[in-house]
Amino acid sequence: MARSKRLLILLAVLAAACIAAFAALHWQQRQEQISVSGEEVLTIDPESVRALSWTYGGETLSFTRTEDGGWTYDGDPAFPVDPEAMEELLTPFAPFSAAFVIDEVEDEGQYGLDDPACSITLVTEDQTWEIRLGDTSAVDGQRYVSFGDGTVYLAASDPLTQYDVTLRECILNDEVPAMDRVTRLTFSGGEDWEAFWLEDGSAYTCCEDDEYFTQRDGEIRPLDTGRVEDYLSALTSLDLTSYTAYDAGEEDLARYGLDDPELTVTVEYTSGDGSEAAGAFTLHISRDPEELARAAEDAGDEDGEETVTAYARVDGSPIVYSITSLEYADLTAAGYDDLRHREVLTAGFDDMTALEVTLEGETYTFTAQGEGDGRTWSWDGREADLTGVENAAERLTAESFTDGAPEGQLEISFTARLDNGTFPEVTVELYRQDGSTCLAAVDGESVCLVDRSAVVDLMEAVRAIVLTDREEDAA
């Protein structure tokens, strides 16, 4: 009995050894059928492709080339197809290079090709290519690819990188053009006005950095160049990729509030390609109409954070884009008060030849000598340090703009004499409004309300100079 058991065990061991030997031999044969390639094994000219379709992630997309060389989406001919996106999809096979080639494949399932991750069909005038993308190899993560010729290839570059896209990514989006020089900005909607660029606007401003101006009440007035450039940066960096409709009709435009836009901005510019050719770009912006109506009703309710759903459309484009709350806020901050100077005194102290300050009925005249680092100020025949005065003057910035007449008493005024033949001086008067604000008037015209603490600092800085000198005289 024992001998029978031992015999059975020996037979089992022998069978296992035979199976292992057969598997090893079979594995060795399979190994010998894998060859290193690194060469181009297929080339499909992108221009020859008449149709392209693929299935990935349960979604099938299909496109056909038009007679003019463009592309149309088979699911909706109205969809604007980006030809560059289609070109990108064809690049993996123009040409296709294999890192390894596996010949005489009997079981494609072991490479994930019986249920491929992605199936691609390329149609030319002469041939139809059925391409399957399988699993990735465990060793180096390269993709198994089949062209239906009985051979499996390990792709040198994974085609799925290009085909992991959605229909949304194949759209021909509108683009904001490159603008070398913006010559005019036209705003219409809530406030209708224009801003324009002047090569030399020194006759209209005491700030040498001013390049953009507008006309108000028959006069040319400067704008803050930094604020205008920030606005243009928000415009040119607008992300026009998230569409909500690509074939918007009248009903769609009304639904998004773009039948009567909240704001329309037109930018006139010159190109940067050396031709200096003029162009124009128009953008329409609106907030969701129902949301905008609710916001108007709840204008006095400041509880919670307001939700903004906003849309944009380029000129007459059929595409409507969704834009973020931040983009909406930046682009609709387009009024005159948004782009004008907030500084009461826009002239720099380096441009002054003298500063006349009237405080408590007395006038003090400070004069400047020299230039650059060697520049000094003097008062009453002595050198004076105007650092405190300059710092306080820079803090005189608008909290809000107003054209109302002063209601309180004049606390301090000063006139800056400038080294500017067309704009020789500017006078600032600061009137107390209440305990926290002062009204600033420039050259006799009310401009804005400023923080009174900055006015107090200015007065104290002037007193610190003149009182110190008087104390020294008395001593």
Secondary structure, 3 states (H helix, E strand, C coil): CHHHHHHHHHHHHHHHHHHHHHHHHHHHHHHHCEEECCCEEECCCHHHEEEEEEEECCEEEEEEECCCCCEEECCCCCCEECHHHHHHHHHHHCCEEEEEEECCCCCHHHHCCCCCCEEEEEEECCCEEEEEEEEECCCCCCEEEECCCCCEEEECCCCHHHHCCCHHHHECCCCCCCCCEEEEEEEEECCCEEEEECCCCHHHCCCCCCCEEEEECCEEEECCHHHHHHHHHHHHCCCCCCEEECCCCHHHHHHCCCCCCCEEEEEEEECCCCCCCEEEEEEEEEECHHHHHHHHHCCCCCCCCCCCCEEEEECCCCCEEEECHHHHHHHHCCCHHHHCCCECCCCCHHHEEEEEEEECCEEEEEEEECCHHHCEEEECCEEECCHHHHHHHHCCEEEEECCCCCCCCEEEEEEEEECCCCCCEEEEEEEECCCCEEEEEECCEEEEEEEHHHHHHHHHHHHHHHHHHHHHHHC
